[in-house]
Amino acid sequence: MQVGHACFEAGQRWPEDRATCHLVLIGVTSQDALLAVALRCESRGIRYVLFDEPDDSMGYTALCTEPLDAHRRVALRRYALWA
């Protein structure tokens, strides 16, 4: 569910990116790991949205990047696909 919120916010933020894209989920083990993904994206100029879950003070629970071409997806290759 959290990924849906993050993707919705990304779609609102970057409406010009209406090309067909694919949803690829990676899994991380903690909020700190999620923030490390955000820093990795930031250092590579990849725009992203972090979703901050307001219920129960959960904090950041999901991240969605802008649509990425094959060249820019390399930045996230090190992360395992969500299973």
mmCIF file of the N, C-alpha and C atoms, coordinates in Angstrom:
data_MODEL
# 
_entry.id   MODEL 
# 
loop_
_atom_site.group_PDB 
_atom_site.id 
_atom_site.type_symbol 
_atom_site.label_atom_id 
_atom_site.label_alt_id 
_atom_site.label_comp_id 
_atom_site.label_asym_id 
_atom_site.label_entity_id 
_atom_site.label_seq_id 
_atom_site.pdbx_PDB_ins_code 
_atom_site.Cartn_x 
_atom_site.Cartn_y 
_atom_site.Cartn_z 
_atom_site.occupancy 
_atom_site.B_iso_or_equiv 
_atom_site.pdbx_formal_charge 
_atom_site.auth_seq_id 
_atom_site.auth_comp_id 
_atom_site.auth_asym_id 
_atom_site.auth_atom_id 
_atom_site.pdbx_PDB_model_num 
ATOM 1   N N  . MET A 1 1  ? 0.813  -1.191  0.000   1.00 0.00 ? 1  MET A N  1 
ATOM 2   C CA . MET A 1 1  ? 0.000  0.000   0.000   1.00 0.00 ? 1  MET A CA 1 
ATOM 3   C C  . MET A 1 1  ? 0.863  1.264   0.000   1.00 0.00 ? 1  MET A C  1 
ATOM 4   N N  . GLN A 1 2  ? 1.950  1.245   0.731   1.00 0.00 ? 2  GLN A N  1 
ATOM 5   C CA . GLN A 1 2  ? 2.794  2.436   0.828   1.00 0.00 ? 2  GLN A CA 1 
ATOM 6   C C  . GLN A 1 2  ? 3.364  2.841   -0.529  1.00 0.00 ? 2  GLN A C  1 
ATOM 7   N N  . VAL A 1 3  ? 3.722  1.855   -1.333  1.00 0.00 ? 3  VAL A N  1 
ATOM 8   C CA . VAL A 1 3  ? 4.271  2.161   -2.648  1.00 0.00 ? 3  VAL A CA 1 
ATOM 9   C C  . VAL A 1 3  ? 3.242  2.885   -3.514  1.00 0.00 ? 3  VAL A C  1 
ATOM 10  N N  . GLY A 1 4  ? 1.978  2.555   -3.331  1.00 0.00 ? 4  GLY A N  1 
ATOM 11  C CA . GLY A 1 4  ? 0.920  3.246   -4.079  1.00 0.00 ? 4  GLY A CA 1 
ATOM 12  C C  . GLY A 1 4  ? 0.879  4.724   -3.748  1.00 0.00 ? 4  GLY A C  1 
ATOM 13  N N  . HIS A 1 5  ? 1.020  5.048   -2.467  1.00 0.00 ? 5  HIS A N  1 
ATOM 14  C CA . HIS A 1 5  ? 1.049  6.461   -2.055  1.00 0.00 ? 5  HIS A CA 1 
ATOM 15  C C  . HIS A 1 5  ? 2.241  7.179   -2.681  1.00 0.00 ? 5  HIS A C  1 
ATOM 16  N N  . ALA A 1 6  ? 3.408  6.542   -2.628  1.00 0.00 ? 6  ALA A N  1 
ATOM 17  C CA . ALA A 1 6  ? 4.610  7.173   -3.183  1.00 0.00 ? 6  ALA A CA 1 
ATOM 18  C C  . ALA A 1 6  ? 4.475  7.381   -4.683  1.00 0.00 ? 6  ALA A C  1 
ATOM 19  N N  . CYS A 1 7  ? 3.943  6.383   -5.390  1.00 0.00 ? 7  CYS A N  1 
ATOM 20  C CA . CYS A 1 7  ? 3.765  6.510   -6.844  1.00 0.00 ? 7  CYS A CA 1 
ATOM 21  C C  . CYS A 1 7  ? 2.746  7.584   -7.192  1.00 0.00 ? 7  CYS A C  1 
ATOM 22  N N  . PHE A 1 8  ? 1.675  7.662   -6.425  1.00 0.00 ? 8  PHE A N  1 
ATOM 23  C CA . PHE A 1 8  ? 0.669  8.711   -6.659  1.00 0.00 ? 8  PHE A CA 1 
ATOM 24  C C  . PHE A 1 8  ? 1.310  10.092  -6.510  1.00 0.00 ? 8  PHE A C  1 
ATOM 25  N N  . GLU A 1 9  ? 2.067  10.286  -5.439  1.00 0.00 ? 9  GLU A N  1 
ATOM 26  C CA . GLU A 1 9  ? 2.723  11.587  -5.230  1.00 0.00 ? 9  GLU A CA 1 
ATOM 27  C C  . GLU A 1 9  ? 3.713  11.896  -6.344  1.00 0.00 ? 9  GLU A C  1 
ATOM 28  N N  . ALA A 1 10 ? 4.449  10.890  -6.805  1.00 0.00 ? 10 ALA A N  1 
ATOM 29  C CA . ALA A 1 10 ? 5.393  11.110  -7.907  1.00 0.00 ? 10 ALA A CA 1 
ATOM 30  C C  . ALA A 1 10 ? 4.647  11.520  -9.175  1.00 0.00 ? 10 ALA A C  1 
ATOM 31  N N  . GLY A 1 11 ? 3.527  10.845  -9.457  1.00 0.00 ? 11 GLY A N  1 
ATOM 32  C CA . GLY A 1 11 ? 2.737  11.194  -10.637 1.00 0.00 ? 11 GLY A CA 1 
ATOM 33  C C  . GLY A 1 11 ? 2.195  12.609  -10.576 1.00 0.00 ? 11 GLY A C  1 
ATOM 34  N N  . GLN A 1 12 ? 1.844  13.066  -9.384  1.00 0.00 ? 12 GLN A N  1 
ATOM 35  C CA . GLN A 1 12 ? 1.380  14.440  -9.210  1.00 0.00 ? 12 GLN A CA 1 
ATOM 36  C C  . GLN A 1 12 ? 2.522  15.434  -9.384  1.00 0.00 ? 12 GLN A C  1 
ATOM 37  N N  . ARG A 1 13 ? 3.701  15.047  -8.939  1.00 0.00 ? 13 ARG A N  1 
ATOM 38  C CA . ARG A 1 13 ? 4.857  15.946  -8.988  1.00 0.00 ? 13 ARG A CA 1 
ATOM 39  C C  . ARG A 1 13 ? 5.415  16.090  -10.397 1.00 0.00 ? 13 ARG A C  1 
ATOM 40  N N  . TRP A 1 14 ? 5.418  14.998  -11.176 1.00 0.00 ? 14 TRP A N  1 
ATOM 41  C CA . TRP A 1 14 ? 6.007  15.012  -12.509 1.00 0.00 ? 14 TRP A CA 1 
ATOM 42  C C  . TRP A 1 14 ? 4.985  14.598  -13.557 1.00 0.00 ? 14 TRP A C  1 
ATOM 43  N N  . PRO A 1 15 ? 3.943  15.386  -13.768 1.00 0.00 ? 15 PRO A N  1 
ATOM 44  C CA . PRO A 1 15 ? 2.900  14.991  -14.731 1.00 0.00 ? 15 PRO A CA 1 
ATOM 45  C C  . PRO A 1 15 ? 3.398  14.992  -16.175 1.00 0.00 ? 15 PRO A C  1 
ATOM 46  N N  . GLU A 1 16 ? 4.515  15.638  -16.440 1.00 0.00 ? 16 GLU A N  1 
ATOM 47  C CA . GLU A 1 16 ? 5.031  15.687  -17.813 1.00 0.00 ? 16 GLU A CA 1 
ATOM 48  C C  . GLU A 1 16 ? 5.600  14.333  -18.240 1.00 0.00 ? 16 GLU A C  1 
ATOM 49  N N  . ASP A 1 17 ? 5.907  13.474  -17.290 1.00 0.00 ? 17 ASP A N  1 
ATOM 50  C CA . ASP A 1 17 ? 6.466  12.158  -17.585 1.00 0.00 ? 17 ASP A CA 1 
ATOM 51  C C  . ASP A 1 17 ? 5.342  11.141  -17.767 1.00 0.00 ? 17 ASP A C  1 
ATOM 52  N N  . ARG A 1 18 ? 4.613  11.268  -18.857 1.00 0.00 ? 18 ARG A N  1 
ATOM 53  C CA . ARG A 1 18 ? 3.447  10.414  -19.088 1.00 0.00 ? 18 ARG A CA 1 
ATOM 54  C C  . ARG A 1 18 ? 3.769  9.199   -19.959 1.00 0.00 ? 18 ARG A C  1 
ATOM 55  N N  . ALA A 1 19 ? 5.029  8.986   -20.263 1.00 0.00 ? 19 ALA A N  1 
ATOM 56  C CA . ALA A 1 19 ? 5.403  7.830   -21.076 1.00 0.00 ? 19 ALA A CA 1 
ATOM 57  C C  . ALA A 1 19 ? 5.112  6.548   -20.297 1.00 0.00 ? 19 ALA A C  1 
ATOM 58  N N  . THR A 1 20 ? 4.926  5.483   -21.046 1.00 0.00 ? 20 THR A N  1 
ATOM 59  C CA . THR A 1 20 ? 4.706  4.193   -20.401 1.00 0.00 ? 20 THR A CA 1 
ATOM 60  C C  . THR A 1 20 ? 5.927  3.856   -19.551 1.00 0.00 ? 20 THR A C  1 
ATOM 61  N N  . CYS A 1 21 ? 5.669  3.446   -18.328 1.00 0.00 ? 21 CYS A N  1 
ATOM 62  C CA . CYS A 1 21 ? 6.767  3.043   -17.463 1.00 0.00 ? 21 CYS A CA 1 
ATOM 63  C C  . CYS A 1 21 ? 6.360  1.770   -16.730 1.00 0.00 ? 21 CYS A C  1 
ATOM 64  N N  . HIS A 1 22 ? 7.282  1.194   -16.026 1.00 0.00 ? 22 HIS A N  1 
ATOM 65  C CA . HIS A 1 22 ? 7.064  -0.063  -15.333 1.00 0.00 ? 22 HIS A CA 1 
ATOM 66  C C  . HIS A 1 22 ? 7.311  0.138   -13.848 1.00 0.00 ? 22 HIS A C  1 
ATOM 67  N N  . LEU A 1 23 ? 6.578  -0.598  -13.051 1.00 0.00 ? 23 LEU A N  1 
ATOM 68  C CA . LEU A 1 23 ? 6.770  -0.570  -11.611 1.00 0.00 ? 23 LEU A CA 1 
ATOM 69  C C  . LEU A 1 23 ? 7.724  -1.692  -11.234 1.00 0.00 ? 23 LEU A C  1 
ATOM 70  N N  . VAL A 1 24 ? 8.864  -1.323  -10.663 1.00 0.00 ? 24 VAL A N  1 
ATOM 71  C CA . VAL A 1 24 ? 9.848  -2.286  -10.201 1.00 0.00 ? 24 VAL A CA 1 
ATOM 72  C C  . VAL A 1 24 ? 10.048 -2.022  -8.721  1.00 0.00 ? 24 VAL A C  1 
ATOM 73  N N  . LEU A 1 25 ? 9.838  -3.033  -7.917  1.00 0.00 ? 25 LEU A N  1 
ATOM 74  C CA . LEU A 1 25 ? 9.944  -2.866  -6.466  1.00 0.00 ? 25 LEU A CA 1 
ATOM 75  C C  . LEU A 1 25 ? 11.239 -3.457  -5.951  1.00 0.00 ? 25 LEU A C  1 
ATOM 76  N N  . ILE A 1 26 ? 11.935 -2.664  -5.149  1.00 0.00 ? 26 ILE A N  1 
ATOM 77  C CA . ILE A 1 26 ? 13.097 -3.185  -4.445  1.00 0.00 ? 26 ILE A CA 1 
ATOM 78  C C  . ILE A 1 26 ? 12.750 -3.189  -2.964  1.00 0.00 ? 26 ILE A C  1 
ATOM 79  N N  . GLY A 1 27 ? 13.375 -4.052  -2.226  1.00 0.00 ? 27 GLY A N  1 
ATOM 80  C CA . GLY A 1 27 ? 13.112 -4.128  -0.795  1.00 0.00 ? 27 GLY A CA 1 
ATOM 81  C C  . GLY A 1 27 ? 14.317 -3.688  0.009   1.00 0.00 ? 27 GLY A C  1 
ATOM 82  N N  . VAL A 1 28 ? 14.068 -2.958  1.060   1.00 0.00 ? 28 VAL A N  1 
ATOM 83  C CA . VAL A 1 28 ? 15.121 -2.597  2.010   1.00 0.00 ? 28 VAL A CA 1 
ATOM 84  C C  . VAL A 1 28 ? 14.648 -2.983  3.403   1.00 0.00 ? 28 VAL A C  1 
ATOM 85  N N  . THR A 1 29 ? 15.577 -3.074  4.327   1.00 0.00 ? 29 THR A N  1 
ATOM 86  C CA . THR A 1 29 ? 15.271 -3.644  5.639   1.00 0.00 ? 29 THR A CA 1 
ATOM 87  C C  . THR A 1 29 ? 14.855 -2.643  6.702   1.00 0.00 ? 29 THR A C  1 
ATOM 88  N N  . SER A 1 30 ? 15.036 -1.354  6.432   1.00 0.00 ? 30 SER A N  1 
ATOM 89  C CA . SER A 1 30 ? 14.747 -0.370  7.476   1.00 0.00 ? 30 SER A CA 1 
ATOM 90  C C  . SER A 1 30 ? 14.545 1.007   6.862   1.00 0.00 ? 30 SER A C  1 
ATOM 91  N N  . GLN A 1 31 ? 14.092 1.933   7.699   1.00 0.00 ? 31 GLN A N  1 
ATOM 92  C CA . GLN A 1 31 ? 13.947 3.312   7.249   1.00 0.00 ? 31 GLN A CA 1 
ATOM 93  C C  . GLN A 1 31 ? 15.310 3.904   6.914   1.00 0.00 ? 31 GLN A C  1 
ATOM 94  N N  . ASP A 1 32 ? 16.328 3.565   7.685   1.00 0.00 ? 32 ASP A N  1 
ATOM 95  C CA . ASP A 1 32 ? 17.677 4.055   7.379   1.00 0.00 ? 32 ASP A CA 1 
ATOM 96  C C  . ASP A 1 32 ? 18.141 3.578   6.004   1.00 0.00 ? 32 ASP A C  1 
ATOM 97  N N  . ALA A 1 33 ? 17.838 2.321   5.679   1.00 0.00 ? 33 ALA A N  1 
ATOM 98  C CA . ALA A 1 33 ? 18.199 1.794   4.361   1.00 0.00 ? 33 ALA A CA 1 
ATOM 99  C C  . ALA A 1 33 ? 17.430 2.526   3.262   1.00 0.00 ? 33 ALA A C  1 
ATOM 100 N N  . LEU A 1 34 ? 16.168 2.855   3.531   1.00 0.00 ? 34 LEU A N  1 
ATOM 101 C CA . LEU A 1 34 ? 15.366 3.603   2.573   1.00 0.00 ? 34 LEU A CA 1 
ATOM 102 C C  . LEU A 1 34 ? 15.960 5.000   2.353   1.00 0.00 ? 34 LEU A C  1 
ATOM 103 N N  . LEU A 1 35 ? 16.391 5.624   3.423   1.00 0.00 ? 35 LEU A N  1 
ATOM 104 C CA . LEU A 1 35 ? 17.015 6.946   3.302   1.00 0.00 ? 35 LEU A CA 1 
ATOM 105 C C  . LEU A 1 35 ? 18.343 6.862   2.553   1.00 0.00 ? 35 LEU A C  1 
ATOM 106 N N  . ALA A 1 36 ? 19.042 5.738   2.671   1.00 0.00 ? 36 ALA A N  1 
ATOM 107 C CA . ALA A 1 36 ? 20.283 5.540   1.910   1.00 0.00 ? 36 ALA A CA 1 
ATOM 108 C C  . ALA A 1 36 ? 19.971 5.454   0.412   1.00 0.00 ? 36 ALA A C  1 
ATOM 109 N N  . VAL A 1 37 ? 18.854 4.821   0.061   1.00 0.00 ? 37 VAL A N  1 
ATOM 110 C CA . VAL A 1 37 ? 18.433 4.783   -1.347  1.00 0.00 ? 37 VAL A CA 1 
ATOM 111 C C  . VAL A 1 37 ? 18.156 6.210   -1.826  1.00 0.00 ? 37 VAL A C  1 
ATOM 112 N N  . ALA A 1 38 ? 17.488 7.002   -0.995  1.00 0.00 ? 38 ALA A N  1 
ATOM 113 C CA . ALA A 1 38 ? 17.202 8.396   -1.355  1.00 0.00 ? 38 ALA A CA 1 
ATOM 114 C C  . ALA A 1 38 ? 18.497 9.171   -1.593  1.00 0.00 ? 38 ALA A C  1 
ATOM 115 N N  . LEU A 1 39 ? 19.471 8.984   -0.730  1.00 0.00 ? 39 LEU A N  1 
ATOM 116 C CA . LEU A 1 39 ? 20.759 9.675   -0.907  1.00 0.00 ? 39 LEU A CA 1 
ATOM 117 C C  . LEU A 1 39 ? 21.464 9.214   -2.176  1.00 0.00 ? 39 LEU A C  1 
ATOM 118 N N  . ARG A 1 40 ? 21.372 7.931   -2.481  1.00 0.00 ? 40 ARG A N  1 
ATOM 119 C CA . ARG A 1 40 ? 21.975 7.404   -3.709  1.00 0.00 ? 40 ARG A CA 1 
ATOM 120 C C  . ARG A 1 40 ? 21.325 8.054   -4.933  1.00 0.00 ? 40 ARG A C  1 
ATOM 121 N N  . CYS A 1 41 ? 20.006 8.139   -4.908  1.00 0.00 ? 41 CYS A N  1 
ATOM 122 C CA . CYS A 1 41 ? 19.285 8.790   -6.011  1.00 0.00 ? 41 CYS A CA 1 
ATOM 123 C C  . CYS A 1 41 ? 19.706 10.255  -6.125  1.00 0.00 ? 41 CYS A C  1 
ATOM 124 N N  . GLU A 1 42 ? 19.732 10.922  -4.992  1.00 0.00 ? 42 GLU A N  1 
ATOM 125 C CA . GLU A 1 42 ? 20.090 12.339  -4.989  1.00 0.00 ? 42 GLU A CA 1 
ATOM 126 C C  . GLU A 1 42 ? 21.483 12.564  -5.567  1.00 0.00 ? 42 GLU A C  1 
ATOM 127 N N  . SER A 1 43 ? 22.433 11.722  -5.181  1.00 0.00 ? 43 SER A N  1 
ATOM 128 C CA . SER A 1 43 ? 23.813 11.896  -5.652  1.00 0.00 ? 43 SER A CA 1 
ATOM 129 C C  . SER A 1 43 ? 23.948 11.638  -7.152  1.00 0.00 ? 43 SER A C  1 
ATOM 130 N N  . ARG A 1 44 ? 22.978 10.953  -7.732  1.00 0.00 ? 44 ARG A N  1 
ATOM 131 C CA . ARG A 1 44 ? 23.015 10.657  -9.162  1.00 0.00 ? 44 ARG A CA 1 
ATOM 132 C C  . ARG A 1 44 ? 22.024 11.492  -9.962  1.00 0.00 ? 44 ARG A C  1 
ATOM 133 N N  . GLY A 1 45 ? 21.422 12.482  -9.317  1.00 0.00 ? 45 GLY A N  1 
ATOM 134 C CA . GLY A 1 45 ? 20.508 13.387  -10.008 1.00 0.00 ? 45 GLY A CA 1 
ATOM 135 C C  . GLY A 1 45 ? 19.175 12.759  -10.369 1.00 0.00 ? 45 GLY A C  1 
ATOM 136 N N  . ILE A 1 46 ? 18.788 11.718  -9.657  1.00 0.00 ? 46 ILE A N  1 
ATOM 137 C CA . ILE A 1 46 ? 17.512 11.049  -9.913  1.00 0.00 ? 46 ILE A CA 1 
ATOM 138 C C  . ILE A 1 46 ? 16.459 11.663  -8.997  1.00 0.00 ? 46 ILE A C  1 
ATOM 139 N N  . ARG A 1 47 ? 15.407 12.189  -9.586  1.00 0.00 ? 47 ARG A N  1 
ATOM 140 C CA . ARG A 1 47 ? 14.327 12.765  -8.785  1.00 0.00 ? 47 ARG A CA 1 
ATOM 141 C C  . ARG A 1 47 ? 13.535 11.637  -8.120  1.00 0.00 ? 47 ARG A C  1 
ATOM 142 N N  . TYR A 1 48 ? 13.074 11.892  -6.907  1.00 0.00 ? 48 TYR A N  1 
ATOM 143 C CA . TYR A 1 48 ? 12.327 10.882  -6.167  1.00 0.00 ? 48 TYR A CA 1 
ATOM 144 C C  . TYR A 1 48 ? 11.375 11.550  -5.187  1.00 0.00 ? 48 TYR A C  1 
ATOM 145 N N  . VAL A 1 49 ? 10.430 10.766  -4.718  1.00 0.00 ? 49 VAL A N  1 
ATOM 146 C CA . VAL A 1 49 ? 9.494  11.194  -3.688  1.00 0.00 ? 49 VAL A CA 1 
ATOM 147 C C  . VAL A 1 49 ? 9.593  10.177  -2.558  1.00 0.00 ? 49 VAL A C  1 
ATOM 148 N N  . LEU A 1 50 ? 9.720  10.655  -1.342  1.00 0.00 ? 50 LEU A N  1 
ATOM 149 C CA . LEU A 1 50 ? 9.644  9.799   -0.161  1.00 0.00 ? 50 LEU A CA 1 
ATOM 150 C C  . LEU A 1 50 ? 8.246  9.932   0.416   1.00 0.00 ? 50 LEU A C  1 
ATOM 151 N N  . PHE A 1 51 ? 7.619  8.817   0.747   1.00 0.00 ? 51 PHE A N  1 
ATOM 152 C CA . PHE A 1 51 ? 6.308  8.865   1.381   1.00 0.00 ? 51 PHE A CA 1 
ATOM 153 C C  . PHE A 1 51 ? 6.481  8.749   2.887   1.00 0.00 ? 51 PHE A C  1 
ATOM 154 N N  . ASP A 1 52 ? 5.943  9.719   3.592   1.00 0.00 ? 52 ASP A N  1 
ATOM 155 C CA . ASP A 1 52 ? 6.003  9.778   5.053   1.00 0.00 ? 52 ASP A CA 1 
ATOM 156 C C  . ASP A 1 52 ? 4.643  9.348   5.598   1.00 0.00 ? 52 ASP A C  1 
ATOM 157 N N  . GLU A 1 53 ? 4.582  8.144   6.149   1.00 0.00 ? 53 GLU A N  1 
ATOM 158 C CA . GLU A 1 53 ? 3.325  7.594   6.669   1.00 0.00 ? 53 GLU A CA 1 
ATOM 159 C C  . GLU A 1 53 ? 2.941  8.318   7.953   1.00 0.00 ? 53 GLU A C  1 
ATOM 160 N N  . PRO A 1 54 ? 1.808  9.040   7.942   1.00 0.00 ? 54 PRO A N  1 
ATOM 161 C CA . PRO A 1 54 ? 1.424  9.811   9.126   1.00 0.00 ? 54 PRO A CA 1 
ATOM 162 C C  . PRO A 1 54 ? 0.855  8.952   10.265  1.00 0.00 ? 54 PRO A C  1 
ATOM 163 N N  . ASP A 1 55 ? 0.332  7.773   9.946   1.00 0.00 ? 55 ASP A N  1 
ATOM 164 C CA . ASP A 1 55 ? -0.254 6.929   10.988  1.00 0.00 ? 55 ASP A CA 1 
ATOM 165 C C  . ASP A 1 55 ? 0.819  6.341   11.900  1.00 0.00 ? 55 ASP A C  1 
ATOM 166 N N  . ASP A 1 56 ? 0.571  6.402   13.178  1.00 0.00 ? 56 ASP A N  1 
ATOM 167 C CA . ASP A 1 56 ? 1.454  5.797   14.183  1.00 0.00 ? 56 ASP A CA 1 
ATOM 168 C C  . ASP A 1 56 ? 2.896  6.286   14.104  1.00 0.00 ? 56 ASP A C  1 
ATOM 169 N N  . SER A 1 57 ? 3.110  7.468   13.562  1.00 0.00 ? 57 SER A N  1 
ATOM 170 C CA . SER A 1 57 ? 4.461  8.037   13.459  1.00 0.00 ? 57 SER A CA 1 
ATOM 171 C C  . SER A 1 57 ? 5.447  7.054   12.837  1.00 0.00 ? 57 SER A C  1 
ATOM 172 N N  . MET A 1 58 ? 5.020  6.391   11.772  1.00 0.00 ? 58 MET A N  1 
ATOM 173 C CA . MET A 1 58 ? 5.872  5.387   11.131  1.00 0.00 ? 58 MET A CA 1 
ATOM 174 C C  . MET A 1 58 ? 7.054  5.996   10.392  1.00 0.00 ? 58 MET A C  1 
ATOM 175 N N  . GLY A 1 59 ? 6.945  7.229   9.961   1.00 0.00 ? 59 GLY A N  1 
ATOM 176 C CA . GLY A 1 59 ? 8.035  7.864   9.221   1.00 0.00 ? 59 GLY A CA 1 
ATOM 177 C C  . GLY A 1 59 ? 8.015  7.462   7.756   1.00 0.00 ? 59 GLY A C  1 
ATOM 178 N N  . TYR A 1 60 ? 9.169  7.510   7.125   1.00 0.00 ? 60 TYR A N  1 
ATOM 179 C CA . TYR A 1 60 ? 9.266  7.191   5.699   1.00 0.00 ? 60 TYR A CA 1 
ATOM 180 C C  . TYR A 1 60 ? 9.129  5.688   5.487   1.00 0.00 ? 60 TYR A C  1 
ATOM 181 N N  . THR A 1 61 ? 8.224  5.329   4.579   1.00 0.00 ? 61 THR A N  1 
ATOM 182 C CA . THR A 1 61 ? 7.947  3.913   4.348   1.00 0.00 ? 61 THR A CA 1 
ATOM 183 C C  . THR A 1 61 ? 8.092  3.496   2.884   1.00 0.00 ? 61 THR A C  1 
ATOM 184 N N  . ALA A 1 62 ? 8.207  4.444   1.964   1.00 0.00 ? 62 ALA A N  1 
ATOM 185 C CA . ALA A 1 62 ? 8.318  4.104   0.546   1.00 0.00 ? 62 ALA A CA 1 
ATOM 186 C C  . ALA A 1 62 ? 8.953  5.264   -0.211  1.00 0.00 ? 62 ALA A C  1 
ATOM 187 N N  . LEU A 1 63 ? 9.513  4.925   -1.362  1.00 0.00 ? 63 LEU A N  1 
ATOM 188 C CA . LEU A 1 63 ? 10.150 5.900   -2.235  1.00 0.00 ? 63 LEU A CA 1 
ATOM 189 C C  . LEU A 1 63 ? 9.779  5.558   -3.665  1.00 0.00 ? 63 LEU A C  1 
ATOM 190 N N  . CYS A 1 64 ? 9.537  6.565   -4.470  1.00 0.00 ? 64 CYS A N  1 
ATOM 191 C CA . CYS A 1 64 ? 9.273  6.376   -5.894  1.00 0.00 ? 64 CYS A CA 1 
ATOM 192 C C  . CYS A 1 64 ? 10.160 7.339   -6.675  1.00 0.00 ? 64 CYS A C  1 
ATOM 193 N N  . THR A 1 65 ? 10.849 6.818   -7.669  1.00 0.00 ? 65 THR A N  1 
ATOM 194 C CA . THR A 1 65 ? 11.676 7.684   -8.517  1.00 0.00 ? 65 THR A CA 1 
ATOM 195 C C  . THR A 1 65 ? 10.872 8.146   -9.717  1.00 0.00 ? 65 THR A C  1 
ATOM 196 N N  . GLU A 1 66 ? 11.423 9.120   -10.390 1.00 0.00 ? 66 GLU A N  1 
ATOM 197 C CA . GLU A 1 66 ? 10.902 9.484   -11.697 1.00 0.00 ? 66 GLU A CA 1 
ATOM 198 C C  . GLU A 1 66 ? 11.137 8.291   -12.628 1.00 0.00 ? 66 GLU A C  1 
ATOM 199 N N  . PRO A 1 67 ? 10.448 8.220   -13.774 1.00 0.00 ? 67 PRO A N  1 
ATOM 200 C CA . PRO A 1 67 ? 10.746 7.141   -14.722 1.00 0.00 ? 67 PRO A CA 1 
ATOM 201 C C  . PRO A 1 67 ? 12.221 7.180   -15.117 1.00 0.00 ? 67 PRO A C  1 
ATOM 202 N N  . LEU A 1 68 ? 12.845 6.009   -15.126 1.00 0.00 ? 68 LEU A N  1 
ATOM 203 C CA . LEU A 1 68 ? 14.284 5.923   -15.411 1.00 0.00 ? 68 LEU A CA 1 
ATOM 204 C C  . LEU A 1 68 ? 14.530 5.121   -16.680 1.00 0.00 ? 68 LEU A C  1 
ATOM 205 N N  . ASP A 1 69 ? 15.428 5.639   -17.530 1.00 0.00 ? 69 ASP A N  1 
ATOM 206 C CA . ASP A 1 69 ? 15.827 4.860   -18.695 1.00 0.00 ? 69 ASP A CA 1 
ATOM 207 C C  . ASP A 1 69 ? 16.863 3.825   -18.253 1.00 0.00 ? 69 ASP A C  1 
ATOM 208 N N  . ALA A 1 70 ? 17.230 2.939   -19.152 1.00 0.00 ? 70 ALA A N  1 
ATOM 209 C CA . ALA A 1 70 ? 18.137 1.841   -18.815 1.00 0.00 ? 70 ALA A CA 1 
ATOM 210 C C  . ALA A 1 70 ? 19.457 2.341   -18.232 1.00 0.00 ? 70 ALA A C  1 
ATOM 211 N N  . HIS A 1 71 ? 19.977 3.417   -18.771 1.00 0.00 ? 71 HIS A N  1 
ATOM 212 C CA . HIS A 1 71 ? 21.254 3.958   -18.292 1.00 0.00 ? 71 HIS A CA 1 
ATOM 213 C C  . HIS A 1 71 ? 21.160 4.411   -16.835 1.00 0.00 ? 71 HIS A C  1 
ATOM 214 N N  . ARG A 1 72 ? 20.067 5.053   -16.466 1.00 0.00 ? 72 ARG A N  1 
ATOM 215 C CA . ARG A 1 72 ? 19.930 5.582   -15.108 1.00 0.00 ? 72 ARG A CA 1 
ATOM 216 C C  . ARG A 1 72 ? 19.478 4.527   -14.103 1.00 0.00 ? 72 ARG A C  1 
ATOM 217 N N  . ARG A 1 73 ? 18.846 3.454   -14.582 1.00 0.00 ? 73 ARG A N  1 
ATOM 218 C CA . ARG A 1 73 ? 18.443 2.361   -13.676 1.00 0.00 ? 73 ARG A CA 1 
ATOM 219 C C  . ARG A 1 73 ? 19.639 1.661   -13.050 1.00 0.00 ? 73 ARG A C  1 
ATOM 220 N N  . VAL A 1 74 ? 20.791 1.769   -13.680 1.00 0.00 ? 74 VAL A N  1 
ATOM 221 C CA . VAL A 1 74 ? 22.006 1.138   -13.160 1.00 0.00 ? 74 VAL A CA 1 
ATOM 222 C C  . VAL A 1 74 ? 22.271 1.568   -11.715 1.00 0.00 ? 74 VAL A C  1 
ATOM 223 N N  . ALA A 1 75 ? 21.901 2.778   -11.365 1.00 0.00 ? 75 ALA A N  1 
ATOM 224 C CA . ALA A 1 75 ? 22.130 3.287   -10.006 1.00 0.00 ? 75 ALA A CA 1 
ATOM 225 C C  . ALA A 1 75 ? 21.432 2.466   -8.938  1.00 0.00 ? 75 ALA A C  1 
ATOM 226 N N  . LEU A 1 76 ? 20.378 1.736   -9.313  1.00 0.00 ? 76 LEU A N  1 
ATOM 227 C CA . LEU A 1 76 ? 19.614 0.960   -8.340  1.00 0.00 ? 76 LEU A CA 1 
ATOM 228 C C  . LEU A 1 76 ? 19.837 -0.543  -8.495  1.00 0.00 ? 76 LEU A C  1 
ATOM 229 N N  . ARG A 1 77 ? 20.747 -0.927  -9.337  1.00 0.00 ? 77 ARG A N  1 
ATOM 230 C CA . ARG A 1 77 ? 20.987 -2.341  -9.619  1.00 0.00 ? 77 ARG A CA 1 
ATOM 231 C C  . ARG A 1 77 ? 21.431 -3.124  -8.381  1.00 0.00 ? 77 ARG A C  1 
ATOM 232 N N  . ARG A 1 78 ? 22.109 -2.482  -7.458  1.00 0.00 ? 78 ARG A N  1 
ATOM 233 C CA . ARG A 1 78 ? 22.653 -3.180  -6.292  1.00 0.00 ? 78 ARG A CA 1 
ATOM 234 C C  . ARG A 1 78 ? 21.571 -3.681  -5.336  1.00 0.00 ? 78 ARG A C  1 
ATOM 235 N N  . TYR A 1 79 ? 20.351 -3.178  -5.454  1.00 0.00 ? 79 TYR A N  1 
ATOM 236 C CA . TYR A 1 79 ? 19.284 -3.542  -4.519  1.00 0.00 ? 79 TYR A CA 1 
ATOM 237 C C  . TYR A 1 79 ? 18.519 -4.761  -5.025  1.00 0.00 ? 79 TYR A C  1 
ATOM 238 N N  . ALA A 1 80 ? 18.140 -5.616  -4.085  1.00 0.00 ? 80 ALA A N  1 
ATOM 239 C CA . ALA A 1 80 ? 17.385 -6.824  -4.426  1.00 0.00 ? 80 ALA A CA 1 
ATOM 240 C C  . ALA A 1 80 ? 15.950 -6.468  -4.771  1.00 0.00 ? 80 ALA A C  1 
ATOM 241 N N  . LEU A 1 81 ? 15.408 -7.178  -5.744  1.00 0.00 ? 81 LEU A N  1 
ATOM 242 C CA . LEU A 1 81 ? 13.993 -7.007  -6.061  1.00 0.00 ? 81 LEU A CA 1 
ATOM 243 C C  . LEU A 1 81 ? 13.168 -7.496  -4.879  1.00 0.00 ? 81 LEU A C  1 
ATOM 244 N N  . TRP A 1 82 ? 12.051 -6.831  -4.643  1.00 0.00 ? 82 TRP A N  1 
ATOM 245 C CA . TRP A 1 82 ? 11.175 -7.209  -3.551  1.00 0.00 ? 82 TRP A CA 1 
ATOM 246 C C  . TRP A 1 82 ? 10.551 -8.567  -3.841  1.00 0.00 ? 82 TRP A C  1 
ATOM 247 N N  . ALA A 1 83 ? 10.555 -9.418  -2.854  1.00 0.00 ? 83 ALA A N  1 
ATOM 248 C CA . ALA A 1 83 ? 9.973  -10.760 -3.048  1.00 0.00 ? 83 ALA A CA 1 
ATOM 249 C C  . ALA A 1 83 ? 8.960  -11.043 -1.964  1.00 0.00 ? 83 ALA A C  1 
# 
